[in-house]
Amino acid sequence: MPQIVYVQPDGTREAVPASAGATVMMTAVSHGIAGIVAECGGSAMCATCHVYVDPASVGFLPPTSEVENEMLASAASERQDNSRLSCQLVLAEGVDELVVHIPERQV
């Protein structure tokens, strides 16, 4: 079964089962992952689900959309080249593992 691995700022890793087509944000919320606030519920309107995609997982994701790019500018933690909104990251069919790092703060 595919999984998403959430890495907390202190390095703690939590792997949870995920389904193809599920977003990284909804999977986090449904498994009680700390650090994914998701105030807007997945509408790309708040940047409180900001994550850093692990370099090994970047190739599994589509490019950042214009809307996502604009919202990342207002993220509470520093924006990096691998910054994404987890509500916009859909686990693709055939991906066994996706690794994301949760920033220090979301709000």
C-alpha positions as CSV (number, residue, x, y, z in Angstrom):
1,M,0.0,0.0,0.0
2,P,1.3,3.5,-0.8
3,Q,2.3,5.7,2.1
4,I,3.1,9.3,2.9
5,V,5.9,10.0,5.3
6,Y,5.5,13.2,7.4
7,V,8.8,14.4,8.9
8,Q,8.4,16.8,11.8
9,P,10.8,19.7,12.4
10,D,12.6,17.6,15.1
11,G,13.2,14.8,12.6
12,T,10.4,12.5,13.9
13,R,9.0,10.5,11.0
14,E,5.4,9.2,10.8
15,A,4.4,7.0,7.8
16,V,0.7,6.6,7.2
17,P,-1.1,4.6,4.5
18,A,-2.5,6.6,1.7
19,S,-4.6,6.1,-1.4
20,A,-3.8,7.2,-4.9
21,G,-5.8,10.4,-5.6
22,A,-5.7,11.5,-2.0
23,T,-4.0,14.8,-1.1
24,V,-1.1,15.0,1.3
25,M,-3.2,17.5,3.4
26,M,-6.3,15.3,3.7
27,T,-4.2,12.3,4.5
28,A,-2.5,14.3,7.3
29,V,-5.8,15.6,8.7
30,S,-7.4,12.1,8.7
31,H,-4.4,10.6,10.5
32,G,-4.0,13.5,13.1
33,I,-0.6,14.6,11.8
34,A,0.6,17.6,13.9
35,G,1.7,20.7,12.0
36,I,-0.8,20.6,9.1
37,V,-3.3,23.2,10.2
38,A,-5.4,23.3,6.9
39,E,-7.6,26.3,7.9
40,C,-9.2,26.6,4.5
41,G,-9.9,22.9,4.1
42,G,-7.9,22.4,1.0
43,S,-8.9,25.4,-1.2
44,A,-5.4,26.8,-1.6
45,M,-6.5,29.9,0.3
46,C,-4.5,30.0,3.5
47,A,-1.0,28.4,3.2
48,T,-1.4,26.7,6.6
49,C,-0.7,23.3,5.0
50,H,2.8,24.3,3.7
51,V,5.3,21.5,3.4
52,Y,8.8,21.0,2.1
53,V,8.8,18.1,-0.4
54,D,11.7,15.7,0.1
55,P,14.1,15.9,-2.9
56,A,13.5,12.2,-3.6
57,S,9.8,12.9,-3.9
58,V,9.8,16.1,-6.0
59,G,9.7,14.2,-9.3
60,F,6.4,12.6,-8.4
61,L,4.5,15.9,-8.3
62,P,3.2,18.3,-11.0
63,P,4.6,21.8,-11.2
64,T,3.4,24.5,-8.8
65,S,0.3,26.3,-10.2
66,E,0.0,30.0,-10.3
67,V,-2.5,30.1,-7.4
68,E,-0.3,27.8,-5.3
69,N,2.7,30.0,-6.1
70,E,0.9,33.1,-4.9
71,M,-0.3,31.5,-1.7
72,L,3.2,30.2,-0.9
73,A,4.3,33.8,-0.8
74,S,2.3,34.2,2.4
75,A,3.4,31.0,4.2
76,A,4.5,31.6,7.8
77,S,7.7,29.6,7.5
78,E,10.5,30.4,5.0
79,R,9.7,29.5,1.4
80,Q,12.2,27.2,-0.2
81,D,12.5,25.8,-3.7
82,N,10.7,22.6,-2.6
83,S,7.9,24.4,-0.8
84,R,4.4,23.3,-1.7
85,L,0.9,23.5,-0.3
86,S,0.0,19.9,0.8
87,C,-3.7,20.5,-0.3
88,Q,-2.5,20.7,-3.8
89,L,-0.3,17.6,-3.7
90,V,-2.2,14.5,-5.0
91,L,-0.6,11.1,-4.5
92,A,-0.3,9.8,-8.0
93,E,-1.1,6.2,-9.1
94,G,2.0,4.1,-8.9
95,V,3.9,6.1,-6.3
96,D,4.7,3.9,-3.3
97,E,6.1,6.6,-1.0
98,L,5.9,10.4,-0.8
99,V,8.0,12.2,1.8
100,V,7.3,15.7,3.1
101,H,8.8,17.8,5.8
102,I,6.6,19.9,8.0
103,P,7.9,23.4,8.7
104,E,8.5,24.9,12.1
105,R,5.2,26.9,12.0
106,Q,2.1,27.4,9.9
107,V,0.5,30.5,11.4
